[in-house]
Amino acid sequence: MKEAYQINKVYSIVLLLAGLFGFVTRYLEVGDWQFTALIPAFFGLILYFCTPGIRKENAAIGHVAALVTLLLVIMSLVMLSKGLFGDAEWGRKQWIFLLIIAGGIWSLRSQILYFKAQRRRKASQAKS
């Protein structure tokens, strides 16, 4: 899977599943509705709807997807560090944050490489 839109689509589906998993698991364990568990699902939905724009090489949508992914990675890093340094417990939340961070870095890397290749291709077309 080399194309940025494919990686974005997979990452958005992973985010949707992680958010729904956290939401349902919290309800089954504690019995209350923790709507903050749906934050990854919300970001996954945004990224999923950015996928067609990335596929069509729309630079604005590609940059929005990169910005949303970067914001999510930074938020997850902060929350992961708070959880680890606060009570030093490695639980379900920390695994979800780690999954979001790793997937986000993978997605951002593919988007950056894709943008660079796109710029090189446009520059070579302009020269000829």
C-alpha positions as CSV (number, residue, x, y, z in Angstrom):
1,M,0.0,0.0,0.0
2,K,1.9,3.0,-1.3
3,E,-0.7,5.6,-2.2
4,A,-1.5,8.2,0.4
5,Y,-5.2,7.9,0.0
6,Q,-5.1,4.2,0.7
7,I,-3.1,4.7,3.9
8,N,-5.4,7.5,4.9
9,K,-8.4,5.3,4.4
10,V,-7.0,2.5,6.4
11,Y,-6.0,4.9,9.2
12,S,-9.4,6.5,9.3
13,I,-11.1,3.0,9.6
14,V,-8.7,2.1,12.4
15,L,-9.6,5.4,14.2
16,L,-13.3,4.7,13.7
17,L,-12.9,1.1,15.1
18,A,-10.7,2.3,18.0
19,G,-13.2,5.0,19.0
20,L,-16.2,2.6,18.9
21,F,-14.2,-0.1,20.7
22,G,-13.4,2.4,23.5
23,F,-16.9,3.6,23.7
24,V,-18.5,0.1,23.9
25,T,-15.9,-1.3,26.2
26,R,-16.3,1.6,28.7
27,Y,-20.1,1.0,28.6
28,L,-19.8,-2.7,29.2
29,E,-17.2,-2.3,32.0
30,V,-18.5,0.7,33.9
31,G,-22.0,1.1,32.6
32,D,-21.9,4.8,31.6
33,W,-21.6,6.5,28.3
34,Q,-18.2,8.0,27.9
35,F,-18.6,10.2,24.8
36,T,-14.9,11.3,24.9
37,A,-14.1,7.8,23.7
38,L,-15.6,8.8,20.4
39,I,-13.0,11.4,19.7
40,P,-10.8,9.1,17.6
41,A,-14.0,8.0,15.7
42,F,-14.8,11.7,15.0
43,F,-11.3,12.3,13.6
44,G,-11.5,9.0,11.6
45,L,-14.8,10.2,10.0
46,I,-13.2,13.5,9.0
47,L,-10.2,11.7,7.5
48,Y,-12.4,9.1,5.8
49,F,-14.3,11.9,4.0
50,C,-10.9,13.5,3.0
51,T,-9.9,10.3,1.2
52,P,-11.6,11.0,-2.2
53,G,-10.0,14.5,-2.3
54,I,-6.5,13.0,-1.6
55,R,-7.1,10.5,-4.3
56,K,-8.0,13.3,-6.8
57,E,-4.7,15.1,-5.7
58,N,-6.6,18.0,-4.2
59,A,-3.8,19.8,-2.3
60,A,-6.2,21.7,0.1
61,I,-7.9,18.5,1.2
62,G,-4.5,16.7,1.5
63,H,-3.2,19.5,3.7
64,V,-6.4,19.4,5.9
65,A,-6.0,15.7,6.3
66,A,-2.3,16.1,7.3
67,L,-3.2,18.9,9.7
68,V,-6.0,16.8,11.3
69,T,-3.7,13.8,11.6
70,L,-0.9,15.9,13.2
71,L,-3.4,17.4,15.6
72,L,-4.6,13.9,16.6
73,V,-1.0,12.6,17.1
74,I,-0.1,15.6,19.3
75,M,-3.2,15.2,21.4
76,S,-2.5,11.5,21.8
77,L,1.1,12.1,22.8
78,V,0.0,14.5,25.5
79,M,-2.7,12.1,26.7
80,L,-0.3,9.2,26.7
81,S,2.3,11.1,28.6
82,K,-0.3,12.3,31.2
83,G,-1.5,8.7,31.7
84,L,2.0,7.2,32.0
85,F,3.4,9.9,34.3
86,G,0.2,10.3,36.3
87,D,-0.5,6.8,37.6
88,A,2.1,4.7,35.6
89,E,-0.6,2.3,34.6
90,W,-0.5,0.7,31.1
91,G,-4.1,0.0,30.2
92,R,-6.6,0.0,27.3
93,K,-6.4,3.8,26.9
94,Q,-2.6,3.8,26.6
95,W,-2.8,1.1,23.9
96,I,-5.3,3.1,21.9
97,F,-3.2,6.2,22.2
98,L,-0.1,4.2,21.1
99,L,-2.1,2.8,18.1
100,I,-3.3,6.4,17.2
101,I,0.3,7.7,17.4
102,A,1.9,4.9,15.4
103,G,-0.8,5.1,12.7
104,G,-0.7,8.9,12.6
105,I,3.1,8.9,12.1
106,W,2.7,6.3,9.3
107,S,-0.1,8.3,7.7
108,L,1.8,11.6,7.9
109,R,5.0,10.0,6.5
110,S,3.0,8.7,3.5
111,Q,1.3,12.1,3.0
112,I,4.6,14.0,3.1
113,L,6.3,11.7,0.7
114,Y,3.3,11.9,-1.6
115,F,3.3,15.7,-1.5
116,K,7.0,15.8,-2.3
117,A,6.6,13.4,-5.3
118,Q,3.6,15.4,-6.5
119,R,5.7,18.7,-6.4
120,R,8.6,17.0,-8.2
121,R,6.2,15.7,-10.9
122,K,4.6,19.1,-11.4
123,A,8.0,20.8,-11.5
124,S,9.3,18.3,-14.2
125,Q,6.1,18.9,-16.2
126,A,6.6,22.7,-16.0
127,K,10.2,22.4,-17.3
128,S,9.2,20.4,-20.4
